[in-house]
Amino acid sequence: MAFKKLGLAITFSPTGKALLFEAKRFCDLFGAEIVFIHNGERTSETETKLNELISEAGYNQSSVSLEWVKGDIADTIIQKAEEKNVDLLLAGALEKENIIRYFSGSVARKIMREAKCSVLILTSPSVNPKGFKKFCVSAEYSPQGEKTIRSAFQFALKENAEGFTLIRDFHAPGLAVTVQDSGSFDKVEAARKQWQEEEEEKMKLFVKELNLHGLEIKIVCLYGKEGWEASNFARANNADVFAVSGPAKKVRFIDRLFPHEVEYSFEKLPSNLLIIK
């Protein structure tokens, strides 16, 4: 899947300036056009300052679009991105937000959950951006899971990535029964190993059917809490970007108290986060 139109909320903050430079790299990488979205009153002074920032980051003024919106920041960004048919929306976020902001929902997290297009969250944007070399992808056996893997793989090819890892975290209900019935560590460990081997074989078949070429694909299967294990692996292995499938439906407050798989990545970003929708 190619990202042909990018979207970015443009601000005057240091992070906003860094995001402009990051977005320029992605425009060049994908050969994409970009839509800038500014929330605020349109004045000649503000417009001049924004255009100066855009020029400083290396954009050709004739090839960009600057859209003006007013209202709730997250809602207006999401609406304008949909209106302009944006493929990939870029945003910045703190790597760890406090518990109050997580439950109430920051701008970045609302965009992650509710944007109709794919989203790339950058945890440490820089005016001197670097390419992504280590990709980790949460693997699901579903059409959306396949789309996520293919999109991340095409991204990795363009980046000339050095590592592409598919992570399948799984939970085996039968293992709990084995623990209760046997009470034997050896039997439990044998059962866990069997589940692991079966999952690895399924993943090998799944990857073979995807027929992806150009990068070596590493497969990792982890038993444990679905969603958390993959996110934790990406963090522990210093991934440059972690790709996940977007939520299938709008996330409710109760879902944040008892997180769905993807919410673990939203709660504590393991790295730059690519959400494919």
Secondary structure, DSSP 8 states (H G I E B T S, - for coil): ----EEEEE--SSHHHHHHHHHHHHHHHHHT-EEEEEEES---HHHHHHHHHHHHHTT--GGGEEEEEE-S-HHHHHHHHHHHTT-SEEEEE--SB--HHHHHH--HHHHHHHH-SSEEEEESS--SS-----EEEEE--SSHHHHHHHHHHHHHHHHHT-SEEEEEEEE--HHHHHHHHHH--HHHHHHHHHHHHHHHHHHHHHHHHHHT--SS-EEEEEEESSTTHHHHHHHHHTT-SEEEEE--SS---HHHHHS--TTHHHHHB--SEEEEE-
